[in-house]
Amino acid sequence: MKKMRDVPSPRPEAYDSARTALSAAMAEPTATVLRPKRWFSWPKAGIAAVGAAAVATAVVMGTTRGSVPAAPPVAAPQVVDSPLVKLASEVKASEQPGDASLIVRSTIAPDNSPYVFYTVYTDKGQTFHGDSAKTLSAAAAKGQDLATEYDANVMAAARLAANGDVEKAKNAMVNVSPGWALGKSTAEQEKEWAQRQEATAEVFRLKGLPVPAPKPRPTGKELEDGVNNALWSNTTYALFIGAANAEVRAGVLKLLATIKDVTIGRTDAEGRPALTLTAGPALQGGNGTHVLTVNADNGLPIRSETIPAAGSDGKPFVADYKSSRVTLADVAAGKI
């Protein structure tokens, strides 16, 4: 990929989202999922396939079990005593100068070499990527905006949570993933769920695999877990590309506070007080745990860690984050 200088680097956030969705799909006993040998391998089909992964995998995860289509779930009350809500209020009041959010993501590739990825998300909705400060600056200078509709939708939902109705924002954030149709009529929910099932079937057809029978919209705890899986995945994605935007960060914290199955703990990270947000197996399709560590003083992400379920063949995964407020003009000029 580094030799393909005219092609923007793939976005690792797409793989984070895909990993969560794939875990949910793999929990389905009737759905055969072909797993790549190396998550780090880039598709030969081209970079466009990677950009679509964050949306396409949300379709693949539409294989949950259920018996009868249900009415919209009863809204869970916001956890008003959650430390995330208090932190969100402090974050919202601490807007920093600049017009963009710079996120530097560091991880280890399968060959044990370090891999660093840069993302700039502007307040206007532009998204620029690079695998170094130099390539990021070049992308910004050339106007290589790789923003997607998915980016715009999750950011809009996060801002709505920061500034308005959290329950409405929750529905908007979940509905970024296809099929849920929260807040809509039962008929609309059935229609969108059927469309999601058909999209899933089409994926199997394209791969030459047996098409699983369509499944009714889940109910009860299964519905709650599916909704919260989408909420967790979409909100953390928003945080991972737009954390230095106070509105986005505050909205993400408020939305995560509504997921009752997320456990909040306290720890120290790099000598700083931090909060750990743990989404257990129920929110990960039963295939592991995702732990998000954020700065306890400002809510900025510090680490994202995926812990596979005991006895599974999954691999642990860790990514570290550095976030700062910048101006796009400085980034384009190489002042990073």
N, C-alpha and C positions, 0 to 999 in steps of 0.2 A: 504493500500500500504506500510506503514512503517513497517508492520510485514513481508512483503515479501522481506527479506534482500538480497536475491540472484538475485532480479530483479531490474535493473536500473530504476530510477524514470522516469515517463513520462516527455516529454518536453513541457513546457507551451507555447513555441513559436509556436508549432503546433496548439494550440487552438487560439492564436492570428490570425494566418493565416486563420484558419477555420472560425473564427468569421466574418472576412471580406468577405470571399467567400460565406458564408451562407447568409449574408445580401444581396448580389447580387442575389443569387438564390431565396430568399424569395420575391424579388420584382417581380418575374415572376408570373402573375395571374393564369397560367395554370399548374404550378408545385406545387404540394402539398409537403411541407417539414415538416417532423416530428421533432419537436424540443425537446431536452431533457429538463427535468424539472430543472436540475441543471447542469450548464456548467462544474462544477468541478468534476462530477462523472466520474470515470474511466471505460472504456469499459471492460466488463467481458471477451471479446474475447481474451484479452491479450495485452501486451505492444506493440507488433508488429503493432497492429491496430493504436495505437497512433502515432507511427513513420510514418505510411503511411498517416496520416490525412492531413499533409501539402500538399501532392501531390494529394490525392484523392479528397479533397474538391475543389481543383482547377478544377477538372473535373466536380463536381457537379454544379459549377457556370456557366457551359457552356449552359445556357438556355436563352441567350439574344435574343431580337427580331431583325428582319431585313428583307430585301426583296430580295436583289441581292448581291451575293458575290462581294466584291470590290477589286480593286487593292491595293497594299500597300499604307497606308496613307502617305500624304505628311509630311515629317519630320518637326516638329515644331522647329523653331530656338532656340538655347540655349539662356537662359535669362542671357546675359553676365553681366548685371548690378545687378544681384541678389546677395544679401549678402551671399548666400550659395556658390556661385562660388568663391568669395574672401576668404571666410572661408576655403573652400576646399584647396586652394593654400597654406594657412598658415598651415593647418593640415598636408599636404603632406610634408612640410619642417620641421616638428617637430617630426620625428620618435624617439620613446623612446626605451631604451634597453629592452631586454626580447625576448621571442620567442612565446608568447601566449597572448591572450586577455581573461581577467577574467571579467565576467559580473554577478553581483548579482542583482537579480530581486525580488522585494518585493511587495506583494499585500495582499488583504484580502479575505479569503475564505468565502463561503456563510454562514458559521456558525459564521462569524465575528472574526475568529481567524487569526492571522498573518501567512502568508505563504511566505517563502523565497526559491528561487531556484538559484542554482549556475551553470554557464556554463563556460567552458574553451574551446576556439577555438584556436588551434595552427596555426602557420604560415605554417606548413606542411599540414594543412587540417584536423587534428584530432579534434574530439569533445568529450568532457567529461562533464557529468552532475552529479548533486547531490542535495539533499534537505537540505544539511548542509555542512559546511566546511569539516567535517569529512568524509561524504559519497563521497564528490567530490574528496578528497585526495585518498580515497580507490579506487575509479574508475580509477583515473589516475595511481595509483601504480599498479593496476591489468591490465592496458592496455585495459580497457573497452571502446574502441573507438566506439562511436555511430554516427559517421559521415555518412551522406547520400549523394546520388547523388545530391539531391536538394541543400544541403549545399554547395557542391563543385561548382555547377553551378552558384548560386547567388554570391558567393564570387569571382569567376572568372570574372563575369560580372562587379562587383564593381571595381575590380582591373583594368580591361580594361578601365573603365571610368576614373580612376585616372591617368592612364599612356598613354592613346591612344585616339582613336576616340570615342567621347561620343555618337554619334548617333549609331554607331555599337554596343557599349556597351548597349545602351538602347534597341535595338532590341534583344540582347542576354538575357538581364534581363527579358524582357517581354516574350520571347520564353521559359523561364523556365516553365511557365504555359502552358499547352497544348492548341493547337488549333489556336494560333494567327499566327505563321509562318511569322513574320514581316521580310521584306527584301527578301522574297522568291517570286517566280512567283505566278500568280493568280491560276494556276492549283495546285501548291503545297499548297497554302492557302486553297483552296476548299477541297483538300484531307485531310489535317490535321483538318480542321473544322468538316468534316464529321466523322472523327475518334473520335473527342471529343464528338460529339453528340451521337455516338454509345456507348461510354464509359458512358455517362450520362444515356442513356437508360438502360444499364446493371445494373447500381446502382438501378434504379427503379424496375427492374425485380427481383433483389436479395431481395429487401424489400417487394415484393409482391404488389407493387403499380402500378396503371395504367401508362403506358409509354407515356410521352408527345410526340407529333409529332416533328420530327426534325425541327430545325429552320435554315434558311439561315444565313450566316455570316452577322453580322450587318454592317451598313454603317453610314456615316456622324458622327454626334455628339455621337450617340450610340456606334459606333466603337471606337471613341476617348475615351469615358468614360470607356469602357471595357478594352482598352489597358492601360489606366492610372491607373485603379484599380489594374491590374496585376503588373504594374510598382511600384506603391506605396506599395503594399503588399509585393512584393519580396525584394525591397530595404530596407524597414524598418525591415524586418526579418533579413537581412544581418547585419544591424546595431545592432539589439538586441542580436546577438550572437558574433559579431566580432568587436565591436566598438573600442576597444583599439588598433586595428591594423590600423595604419595611412593610409595605402593604401585603405583598405576597407572603412574606414570612409570618406575619401576624395572622393572616387568614389560614395558613396551613396549620399553625399551632391550635387555633380555635377548632378547626375541623377534626384534627387528630384527637382533641379532647372529647369529642362526641363518641369515640369508639370505646365502649366500656371494656372490651376484651384486650385493650392495649394496656400493658402494665408499665407504670412509671416508677423509675428508681433514681437514686442519686449516686454519683461516683465522681472521681477526679480524672480528667483527661488532659494530658500534657501540663499538669500542674494547675489546672483550672477546674472550678466546680462545674459539673455537667449533669445533665439528665439523660437517663437511658429510657427509650421508648421501645418496648418489646412486643412485637406482634407474633404470637405463638402459632402453633400448627393449625389451629382452627381458621386463622386468617391467611394461611399459606397453603391451602389445599391438603393439609396433613403431612406435608413433606419438608418440614423444617421450621426454623424460627428466623425472623428478621429483627435485628436490633439496630436502632437508630440512636446515635449519641449526639446531643446538641448542647451547645454552651448554655449553662444555666443562667447566665447574665444577659445574653442577647439573642438566644435562640438559633444562632448560626449552626449549621450542621458540621460535625467534627468527623464522624465515622459512620459508615454503613456496613453492617456485618451480617452475612447469611450463614446460618448454622444448619447443616443438613440433619434430617431426622436420624436417630440411632438406627443402625442396620441398613441404611440406604446407601446407594452408590454415589450420592451427591458429594460435591466438593465444597468445603468452606470457602467463603469469598469475603474479602475485606477491601473497602475503598475509603480513603481519607480525603477530607475536603478542606479547602481554604477559600474563604469568601471575602470579597472586598467591594466597596463602592468605587466606581470609576466613571470616566466620561468616555464616550465612544470615540471622540476626536483624539484623545490621548492614546487609546488602544490602537487606532489606525496609524498614528504617528510612531508607534513602537515604544511608547512610554508606559510600560507595564512594570 
